[in-house]
Amino acid sequence: MKTEITLFGKTIDLKKLIIVLSKIGLILLIAISIFLLNRSVLLSPDDYNYTWVQGRSDGSKVSNLLDCIETGRYFYTHWTGRVIPHVLVGIFRNMNAHVFEIVNTIAFMIFVLTIPKVLGKKSTFLSILAVFGYLAYSTMFGEKFAWVSGALNYLWPAMFLSIFIYLFYNYFFDKKRINKLGLIALTLYAFIAGFMHENTAFVGGAFLCAVIGFNIKKYWNFDKTKKIFVTLIFIMFCLGAFANIFAPGNFHRMDSEGKGISLAFLNNYKMNKKVLEVVLLSMLGAFLVENKELAKQEELNIFLKRNWKKYKWNTIKEEFLYFILPALVASLPMALISYFPPRAFLAYELMFMIVLANNVIILADFFKDKNIFIAGVSILLTLVVFSKYSPSTLAQINYIIPYKDKITNQLIEASEKNEKDVVISKFDYLQWIHREDFINIDNFFPELNHKMPVNVLIANFYNLGRVTAVGENEYLIELKVDTEGINPYELINKETEENVGFMEYDDEIRYCIPKEQLGRFLLDCRKNNLKEKIIYYRVRTVGEEITDTVKLEDIIIY
């Protein structure tokens, strides 16, 4: 079979061309998927909260870089040491939403493409797929990579750390040459990487201690220039880490959330058990490949005699000492921090993904002459990974993105008209959403109850009095009544006398009914002369009020 073609006077190897095109196709597929995720996710309560200048009592919105810095300073002294992420939140919240969607997609791709290169290997199709597959099957995918505040607090620090680990590791072990200007930049970058987030500070610090500590002789034998820069990089990272970890805000937060040792952080290992098991299996596979020549001998006899010196341990030793062990050690400080959600586990997962990607490359190299086998495995694993992720993508395209655009336009229009009591569309497709990919996404959608946190945050952000969400095929009915205490009313089907609906009752009665049931689903006012206690009523739907065309008898039975 011909494996070469001539194109524009150049000879092209078909096998290499297919490999390159497959890799490009995978990268584009992942990028499009992540962009759609960023494009679809609504703003979280934190995203709305961080719109305001923290620490001010006048309710000022963040409107410039100085406001962002003021907010970052307030957080540093009152809540957390994550100054950089919170300054970035303010900056992006003042830009067009599409800017963040594009930039955050780029950040995710840098993160995914850097990980396989840490151990001196090129990013290959299967190694990139392995990293994305790990992330797709890990917990809180949406919180880590799509929400503005979530991505900037977890994805971005992990991305900065992955770049730092790649550069330092390969420089330390002479796998990558860096000129003096680059080393100065890496030294300054080390402070930023350490300062970004407490989790990256713990993980990066443990990594540096492991690399230098287990290679102290190598370190002392470096030439003067390299020894100085390695030392400076270590010191600068530690300074950044200490500045973050010992921020006054972290101690305020610990005081408010309670102190004491807790093993709750171990839940992150339990929740991600399946993907971590895959990492361990990949280490076993790489170990067997590394010892393939030994496997041809009397393997069982060697094993029973425990003649461990005959085995090659280079890969598994490197992976354990410099990545697995630091990740485990870096988890220990989290026993003192009561709040350690799975999204904060990303910095630790970075170390496991480095190991997984490296082992996948080793295993693929072992089968490199079996083209059909590698192609089949690649196709199968691609289907497995995207079968987990694609349902969410389809939901984003079909339901969430159109809804997000619709209510954004409704809110902007209401704000421009200076309306103070706004009815917007409710999201009617929650049953089609894979909630496990968007933890707490239910809390992002405005609800019927205008006092719910997200409704209040939306109303404040758009300068509206209150926001109520109802279905496109529903009427919102509101009645002001002169009664006190427990709501004495029921919403019934006048034909069957059955209770047919939920209603809210505080200063007024509010409930929704299907439009086609107007005149059939009625408020029961037959007892205690309840009709006489109705002061006024109002009937609305999205973008329309029909109170003038609806009689009281159309909504009550008496």
Secondary structure as GFF3:
##gff-version 3
##sequence-region A 1 558
A	DSSP	beta_strand	4	7	.	.	.	ID=ss1
A	DSSP	beta_strand	10	13	.	.	.	ID=ss2
A	DSSP	alpha_helix	14	40	.	.	.	ID=ss3
A	DSSP	alpha_helix	45	49	.	.	.	ID=ss4
A	DSSP	alpha_helix	65	78	.	.	.	ID=ss5
A	DSSP	alpha_helix	83	93	.	.	.	ID=ss6
A	DSSP	alpha_helix	97	114	.	.	.	ID=ss7
A	DSSP	three_ten_helix	115	117	.	.	.	ID=ss8
A	DSSP	alpha_helix	125	137	.	.	.	ID=ss9
A	DSSP	alpha_helix	141	145	.	.	.	ID=ss10
A	DSSP	alpha_helix	148	172	.	.	.	ID=ss11
A	DSSP	alpha_helix	180	195	.	.	.	ID=ss12
A	DSSP	alpha_helix	198	213	.	.	.	ID=ss13
A	DSSP	alpha_helix	216	220	.	.	.	ID=ss14
A	DSSP	alpha_helix	224	245	.	.	.	ID=ss15
A	DSSP	alpha_helix	248	257	.	.	.	ID=ss16
A	DSSP	three_ten_helix	264	266	.	.	.	ID=ss17
A	DSSP	alpha_helix	267	271	.	.	.	ID=ss18
A	DSSP	alpha_helix	273	290	.	.	.	ID=ss19
A	DSSP	alpha_helix	292	295	.	.	.	ID=ss20
A	DSSP	alpha_helix	299	304	.	.	.	ID=ss21
A	DSSP	three_ten_helix	308	310	.	.	.	ID=ss22
A	DSSP	alpha_helix	314	319	.	.	.	ID=ss23
A	DSSP	pi_helix	320	324	.	.	.	ID=ss24
A	DSSP	alpha_helix	325	331	.	.	.	ID=ss25
A	DSSP	three_ten_helix	332	336	.	.	.	ID=ss26
A	DSSP	three_ten_helix	342	345	.	.	.	ID=ss27
A	DSSP	alpha_helix	346	366	.	.	.	ID=ss28
A	DSSP	alpha_helix	371	395	.	.	.	ID=ss29
A	DSSP	pi_helix	396	400	.	.	.	ID=ss30
A	DSSP	alpha_helix	401	416	.	.	.	ID=ss31
A	DSSP	beta_strand	421	425	.	.	.	ID=ss32
A	DSSP	three_ten_helix	430	432	.	.	.	ID=ss33
A	DSSP	three_ten_helix	435	437	.	.	.	ID=ss34
A	DSSP	three_ten_helix	441	444	.	.	.	ID=ss35
A	DSSP	alpha_helix	453	461	.	.	.	ID=ss36
A	DSSP	beta_strand	466	470	.	.	.	ID=ss37
A	DSSP	beta_strand	474	481	.	.	.	ID=ss38
A	DSSP	beta_strand	491	493	.	.	.	ID=ss39
A	DSSP	beta_strand	504	505	.	.	.	ID=ss40
A	DSSP	beta_strand	509	514	.	.	.	ID=ss41
A	DSSP	three_ten_helix	515	517	.	.	.	ID=ss42
A	DSSP	beta_strand	521	524	.	.	.	ID=ss43
A	DSSP	three_ten_helix	530	533	.	.	.	ID=ss44
A	DSSP	beta_strand	534	541	.	.	.	ID=ss45
A	DSSP	beta_strand	544	545	.	.	.	ID=ss46
A	DSSP	three_ten_helix	547	549	.	.	.	ID=ss47
A	DSSP	three_ten_helix	552	554	.	.	.	ID=ss48
A	DSSP	beta_strand	556	557	.	.	.	ID=ss49
###
